[in-house]
Amino acid sequence: MTGKNMLEYKGYYGTVEYSAKDNILFGKVSGINGLISYEGDSIQSLKTDFEEAIDDYLEMCKEKGVEPEKKYKGTFNVRIAPELHRSLAVFAASHSMTLNAAVENAVREFIQHQ
């Protein structure tokens, strides 16, 4: 499920970015309770630092009895153009579904086709 410019290790995902100023690769882990950042001067060193950072984080969470993964409630606010909002509401009503169900279906389709 990793997208472009993402690393994956033990089910955790991290970004890959480049700093021209510092001439390094860097990133941070998504979906966790805390901040894990890592860096490297090559893809391999970035990947190694990422994996070591995940291992260290998981060990710290275990020692402290902390849940490492962020919990998602399943709700979030989305701002879209009023015309798109209207079109989606009409679509949902004409297909006997709620606006939430229509948005969930659209997001699911989008993710599955990436």
C-alpha positions in Angstrom: 0.0 0.0 0.0 3.0 2.3 -0.1 2.7 5.3 -2.4 5.5 7.0 -4.2 8.3 8.3 -2.0 7.3 6.1 0.9 9.3 3.6 2.9 7.7 0.6 4.6 9.0 -1.5 7.5 7.1 -3.7 9.9 3.8 -2.1 8.8 5.0 1.5 9.4 5.2 4.0 6.6 7.5 7.0 6.2 8.0 9.8 3.8 11.1 10.4 1.6 12.1 14.0 1.0 15.2 15.8 -0.2 16.8 18.9 1.2 18.9 20.6 -1.5 20.2 23.0 1.1 21.6 20.3 3.3 22.1 17.7 0.5 20.4 15.0 2.5 17.4 12.7 2.3 15.0 12.8 5.3 11.5 11.8 6.3 9.1 11.1 9.1 6.8 8.2 10.0 3.1 8.6 9.6 0.3 7.3 11.7 2.0 6.9 15.1 1.7 8.4 18.5 4.9 10.6 18.5 7.4 11.9 16.0 10.0 9.7 14.4 12.3 11.4 11.9 15.3 9.9 10.0 17.9 11.0 7.5 20.6 9.7 5.2 23.0 10.7 2.4 21.9 7.8 0.2 18.7 5.7 -0.3 20.3 2.8 1.6 21.5 5.0 4.6 18.0 6.6 4.7 16.4 3.2 4.7 18.7 1.9 7.4 18.1 5.0 9.6 14.3 4.6 9.1 14.3 0.9 10.1 16.5 1.6 13.2 14.3 4.4 14.2 11.2 2.2 14.0 12.9 -0.6 16.0 14.0 2.0 18.7 10.5 3.5 18.8 8.8 0.1 19.2 11.2 -0.9 21.9 10.6 2.4 23.8 6.8 1.9 23.5 7.1 -1.6 24.8 9.2 -0.4 27.8 6.8 2.4 28.6 3.6 0.3 27.9 2.5 2.8 25.3 0.4 2.0 22.2 2.6 2.9 19.3 0.0 3.3 16.5 -2.2 6.3 16.3 -5.9 5.6 16.6 -8.2 7.0 13.9 -11.8 7.9 14.8 -13.0 7.7 11.2 -14.1 11.3 11.1 -12.5 14.3 9.5 -13.5 17.6 8.0 -13.2 18.1 4.2 -13.6 21.4 2.4 -14.7 21.2 -1.2 -16.1 23.6 -3.7 -19.9 24.3 -3.1 -20.7 23.1 -6.6 -19.0 19.8 -6.0 -20.7 19.5 -2.6 -24.1 20.0 -4.3 -23.3 17.5 -7.1 -22.3 14.9 -4.5 -25.4 15.4 -2.4 -27.6 15.0 -5.5 -25.7 11.9 -6.5 -26.0 10.4 -3.1 -29.8 11.1 -2.9 -30.4 9.7 -6.3 -28.6 6.5 -5.4 -30.4 6.2 -2.0 -27.3 6.7 0.0 -26.1 9.2 2.6 -23.5 11.8 1.8 -21.1 10.1 4.1 -21.6 6.8 2.3 -21.0 8.5 -1.1 -17.8 10.1 0.2 -16.6 6.8 1.7 -17.2 5.0 -1.6 -15.4 7.7 -3.5 -12.3 7.6 -1.2 -12.3 3.8 -1.3 -12.3 3.8 -5.1 -9.6 6.4 -5.2 -7.3 4.4 -2.9 -7.9 1.1 -4.7 -7.0 2.6 -8.0 -3.7 4.1 -7.0 
